[in-house]
Structure formats: structure tokens, C-alpha cells
Amino acid sequence: MALPVARLPAAWMPAADTLADRVVLVTGAYGGLGSAVARAAARAGATVVVTGKRKRQLEQLYDAMLAEGLSEPVIHPLDMEAATPREYTALAEGLERDLGRLDGIVHCATSFTGLTPLAMHKPDDWLRALHVNVSAPFALTQACLPLLNRSSDSAVVFVLDNPELLQRAHWGAYGVSKAALERFAAILHEENDDGPLRVHALLPAPMRTALRRQAYFGEDIMQRPLPDATAAAAVYLLGAQALPARGAVLDLRVD
């Protein structure tokens, strides 16, 4: 891996004020991991901005969070596949206008169409995966850098996947894009290693998500844990306590 490896402190769990007074943006927020991160950040005291291309599913997440007694999230529909630089700029300007700050981004949005040999990989699927998984996180992060650097302590969290698996046959554009995303995180860290912005990567253990079900269709997905532990680790990285993990991959896999 391009980044050093860090571990979550033993028995660490978020408190109700871990992210107090912070504004956190979660992409792919109605997905399995994204919705878990949105909930965990809200429970930790953050104002959560949820993004995704389907407004109705964002509204369903909004309703579910309110029903659970969580603080009201802010909905901002954003199609990471089709958004233009102007739309990313408009999102950053809206955050500044309406909330006055941004203290963290968790990049949960991802594109994965299944395991496919390169000879059969549809070019459109390849381009979509590279764009959603690498180019869009770059564009969104770049647009938000002025706000993030205005915070006294901010964090950008990139979600990776098992590099030992992704370099194998049939992982195609998804495998290539996750490797590129890690290199992007490494470069962004080198350019922000002594300022208020921290760059982190998060490597989950296997968890019960739609992506896992699609990639491992012969596996009993119900035997995998829900994404809650990964979401708690994302909260750790968003807070000031994660300074020792700056510029590293927080690896949640069991040795």
C-alpha cells in the first residue's frame, strides 16, 4: 500500500460529543456504509450533510434518522457520476452560506458493476467506475478545500478495499480505481501534512453491504457484521483524537 497502516485504539467507541460542533459531509449516504456513517456521525454530535444522486432515498434516510431520535441531517442531492465542477463549487458555497463551516468528508460513494474479465469489461462501466471512485472524490474535495482549511481541525476520509484481493483477476475498474484512490490520498496528505486538514484512509473488514453481496454471490452475507464498526471507525478519524493516524490507512481487518 502507498500509505502506512494504523490501528484503531483498543476498545475505542464514539461518545455523544466526539464530533460536537462539527459539520460532516457523507457521500453515497443512503448506501450500506454511507447510512451507517451518517447515523454514527449524528450520534457523535455532528451536523451531517448527506449526499447521493437519488433524492427520494436521501429523504428516506432523513426520515429514518429523525425516527431514531438523531439530529436532523441536511440533504444535498448530488450525482457523483454526472456532476460538473460548477456543481461541486455550488455545494461548497451552499455549505458556507447555510452552515458556515465544513469539518469533514467521508467518501462512501462507489461504483461497482460486478466481477468482470478485462476482455469483457464494458468501456462505459470502466469510465463510470474511474470517475465515481476517483475523479469525483478529487473534484468534491478540491472544491471543499478552502472550507476544510478554515476549520481548526478537519479530516477527509477515503474508503478503500482489500488490496490483496483487488489486484487479482476480474476486479477490473473497481480494483484499479481503489488503488488510484489510495495514491490520491497519499499525495493529498503530502500536500497537507502540517496544516489543519488531516487525510485518512479507511480499510474495512468484510461487512454486510450490497457491494459485498454482488462481489461474493456465493457467500452467506448474513454471516457478515453490519457496517456499524466501520462507521464508528470513521467517526474516530473525523475527530481530533485521530491525529496519530494522519496520513495512514486505518486497517480494520483482523490479522
Phi and psi in degrees as a GROMACS rama.xvg file:
@    title "Ramachandran Plot"
@    xaxis  label "Phi"
@    yaxis  label "Psi"
@TYPE xy
-78.9599  -17.6763  ALA-2
-113.458  149.289  LEU-3
-67.333  162.299  PRO-4
-102.369  135.661  VAL-5
-121.411  162.181  ALA-6
-124.347  149.707  ARG-7
-70.4164  131.972  LEU-8
-55.6957  141.288  PRO-9
-56.9183  133.896  ALA-10
64.7576  14.8754  ALA-11
-70.3973  134.564  TRP-12
-139.666  144.206  MET-13
-65.8811  147.254  PRO-14
-102.887  170.267  ALA-15
-65.3626  -18.3627  ALA-16
-116.065  13.7246  ASP-17
-56.4673  -38.4375  THR-18
-116.841  28.1131  LEU-19
-57.6177  136.69  ALA-20
69.2325  11.7954  ASP-21
-102.912  149.182  ARG-22
-109.425  125.464  VAL-23
-124.742  132.618  VAL-24
-104.255  129.511  LEU-25
-120.34  121.339  VAL-26
-91.2503  157.813  THR-27
57.5427  41.0414  GLY-28
-73.084  -18.3126  ALA-29
-97.4688  3.23649  TYR-30
-75.3206  176.058  GLY-31
-57.6703  -53.0704  GLY-32
-74.7143  -42.1702  LEU-33
-58.0435  -44.4081  GLY-34
-67.7304  -35.1189  SER-35
-66.713  -39.5008  ALA-36
-67.1192  -42.4943  VAL-37
-59.2886  -45.2396  ALA-38
-65.1885  -45.1972  ARG-39
-64.5127  -40.2385  ALA-40
-66.0158  -39.1565  ALA-41
-65.5592  -41.6953  ALA-42
-63.2976  -27.3638  ARG-43
-87.4546  6.06304  ALA-44
101.396  1.09219  GLY-45
-81.0146  154.222  ALA-46
-85.4789  119.751  THR-47
-105.681  128.189  VAL-48
-103.631  121.353  VAL-49
-107.563  133.141  VAL-50
-126.827  155.715  THR-51
172.369  166.687  GLY-52
-84.2885  -17.0432  LYS-53
-104.3  106.203  ARG-54
-60.7623  -39.6525  LYS-55
-61.5644  -40.2154  ARG-56
-71.5039  -31.2514  GLN-57
-65.5561  -39.6243  LEU-58
-65.5999  -37.0348  GLU-59
-65.1279  -39.6376  GLN-60
-64.1369  -42.4024  LEU-61
-55.6617  -49.9935  TYR-62
-62.8422  -41.101  ASP-63
-65.2353  -40.5411  ALA-64
-65.7755  -40.5912  MET-65
-65.1151  -39.6286  LEU-66
-63.9485  -27.0697  ALA-67
-85.7818  1.6898  GLU-68
80.7514  15.9734  GLY-69
-85.6112  162.004  LEU-70
-65.8261  153.308  SER-71
-66.7476  119.688  GLU-72
-78.3263  164.117  PRO-73
-104.264  125.316  VAL-74
-92.6571  129.381  ILE-75
-139.106  94.0053  HIS-76
-58.0979  136.663  PRO-77
-155.369  119.515  LEU-78
-90.6409  103.962  ASP-79
-65.5065  -19.1225  MET-80
-78.9861  -34.7463  GLU-81
-113.459  -9.36611  ALA-82
-61.9953  143.459  ALA-83
-98.4588  163.204  THR-84
-52.779  -35.1515  PRO-85
-63.3629  -36.8694  ARG-86
-69.6043  -36.6086  GLU-87
-65.5476  -40.8939  TYR-88
-62.8119  -40.7768  THR-89
-63.6392  -36.7932  ALA-90
-62.7316  -47.2633  LEU-91
-62.2766  -41.8259  ALA-92
-65.381  -37.1763  GLU-93
-65.6837  -39.9148  GLY-94
-61.779  -43.4539  LEU-95
-65.347  -41.6105  GLU-96
-69.6728  -44.3343  ARG-97
-90.9178  -31.5358  ASP-98
-118.759  -18.1505  LEU-99
80.644  -1.81581  GLY-100
-169.155  168.104  ARG-101
-148.805  127.824  LEU-102
-116.283  -6.52484  ASP-103
-171.93  150.233  GLY-104
-130.08  134.131  ILE-105
-116.699  116.066  VAL-106
-87.9981  92.6859  HIS-107
-100.48  -17.6971  CYS-108
-62.9883  138.258  ALA-109
-152.536  156.231  THR-110
-120.22  123.863  SER-111
-148.066  122.705  PHE-112
-109.242  8.903  THR-113
110.796  166.403  GLY-114
-74.2582  127.559  LEU-115
-146.015  130.498  THR-116
-60.5295  146.946  PRO-117
-58.4823  -35.1787  LEU-118
-64.0849  -21.0276  ALA-119
-111.755  2.25996  MET-120
-68.8732  122.391  HIS-121
-68.9944  128.63  LYS-122
-54.395  -38.3175  PRO-123
-62.821  -40.6498  ASP-124
-65.7165  -38.7989  ASP-125
-61.3971  -50.6826  TRP-126
-63.8704  -38.2205  LEU-127
-63.3156  -45.289  ARG-128
-63.2967  -45.4819  ALA-129
-62.7778  -36.4435  LEU-130
-71.7596  -53.05  HIS-131
-65.9221  -37.7818  VAL-132
-87.4709  -19.04  ASN-133
-129.421  -57.2999  VAL-134
-66.2649  -41.4257  SER-135
-66.2553  -44.8968  ALA-136
-58.1769  -37.4012  PRO-137
-60.6938  -50.9996  PHE-138
-63.0516  -42.157  ALA-139
-67.4727  -44.7725  LEU-140
-62.7095  -44.4973  THR-141
-59.044  -44.2685  GLN-142
-62.8342  -31.1794  ALA-143
-93.0984  -4.36275  CYS-144
-56.4327  -43.4326  LEU-145
-57.9822  -42.2958  PRO-146
-66.6723  -44.6354  LEU-147
-62.1911  -39.4097  LEU-148
-75.1985  -15.5814  ASN-149
-79.067  -21.9848  ARG-150
-72.2761  149.866  SER-151
-72.54  -22.566  SER-152
-156.571  116.108  ASP-153
-136.057  164.528  SER-154
-147.075  142.2  ALA-155
-116.985  127.303  VAL-156
-116.906  122.44  VAL-157
-105.638  130.049  PHE-158
-92.3956  121.768  VAL-159
-101.973  -173.916  LEU-160
-141.416  166.037  ASP-161
-55.2006  108.572  ASN-162
-67.8477  -27.2566  PRO-163
-67.0199  -31.0072  GLU-164
-83.6798  -40.2967  LEU-165
-70.5064  -14.5359  LEU-166
-87.3194  -0.159743  GLN-167
-85.297  172.768  ARG-168
-58.3599  146.559  ALA-169
81.2308  -2.31562  HIS-170
-82.4359  -12.9951  TRP-171
48.0384  -136.384  GLY-172
-63.3098  -33.5245  ALA-173
-62.9924  -46.2605  TYR-174
-62.6257  -43.561  GLY-175
-64.08  -42.1586  VAL-176
-67.4075  -37.4189  SER-177
-69.1544  -34.5025  LYS-178
-65.1634  -41.5414  ALA-179
-66.4135  -36.5213  ALA-180
-64.2749  -38.8995  LEU-181
-64.5347  -40.6479  GLU-182
-66.5035  -37.5792  ARG-183
-60.0195  -45.0376  PHE-184
-60.3271  -40.3994  ALA-185
-63.5041  -42.9015  ALA-186
-67.7493  -42.8252  ILE-187
-61.6373  -37.8911  LEU-188
-64.017  -44.3774  HIS-189
-59.7178  -31.0898  GLU-190
-86.9833  -6.41362  GLU-191
-139.407  38.8075  ASN-192
-84.1804  -6.83706  ASP-193
-134.779  17.7702  ASP-194
-109.385  -166.89  GLY-195
-73.6341  -19.7271  PRO-196
-87.8125  122.833  LEU-197
-100.493  140.706  ARG-198
-112.189  130.008  VAL-199
-133.427  154.046  HIS-200
-121.504  149.913  ALA-201
-127.071  124.367  LEU-202
-114.711  99.0315  LEU-203
-70.037  156.96  PRO-204
-78.1613  165.968  ALA-205
-52.9296  136.703  PRO-206
-145.713  165.586  MET-207
-84.4547  93.2927  ARG-208
-136.122  165.579  THR-209
-63.25  -36.1089  ALA-210
-64.3182  -42.3833  LEU-211
-61.8158  -41.9281  ARG-212
-62.7019  -38.6169  ARG-213
-71.3925  -35.5721  GLN-214
-81.7137  -31.453  ALA-215
-123.375  66.4981  TYR-216
-67.4846  -16.569  PHE-217
-90.1021  -1.49497  GLY-218
-91.8217  145.561  GLU-219
-79.1954  94.9315  ASP-220
-62.4422  -24.9967  ILE-221
-68.8237  -13.8664  MET-222
-82.6501  -8.80975  GLN-223
-89.8402  147.839  ARG-224
-72.7988  155.19  PRO-225
-63.8791  164.205  LEU-226
-72.9563  11.273  PRO-227
-60.5789  -41.3077  ASP-228
-65.7359  -38.3376  ALA-229
-66.4186  -38.5339  THR-230
-63.6437  -40.7404  ALA-231
-62.5454  -38.0207  ALA-232
-66.3513  -35.0126  ALA-233
-63.5015  -40.0613  ALA-234
-61.6277  -40.8901  VAL-235
-56.0012  -46.4654  TYR-236
-68.9064  -27.5017  LEU-237
-74.4836  -21.8  LEU-238
-94.8168  166.437  GLY-239
-63.3595  -21.911  ALA-240
-65.705  -13.4469  GLN-241
-88.5919  9.43999  ALA-242
-52.5987  -40.516  LEU-243
-63.4769  -19.54  PRO-244
-96.5953  10.6876  ALA-245
-58.8886  132.593  ARG-246
72.5678  19.4799  GLY-247
-126.639  169.383  ALA-248
-96.805  119.473  VAL-249
-82.6718  103.566  LEU-250
-91.9067  115.499  ASP-251
-96.74  0.511723  LEU-252
-71.628  147.592  ARG-253
-80.2417  133.044  VAL-254
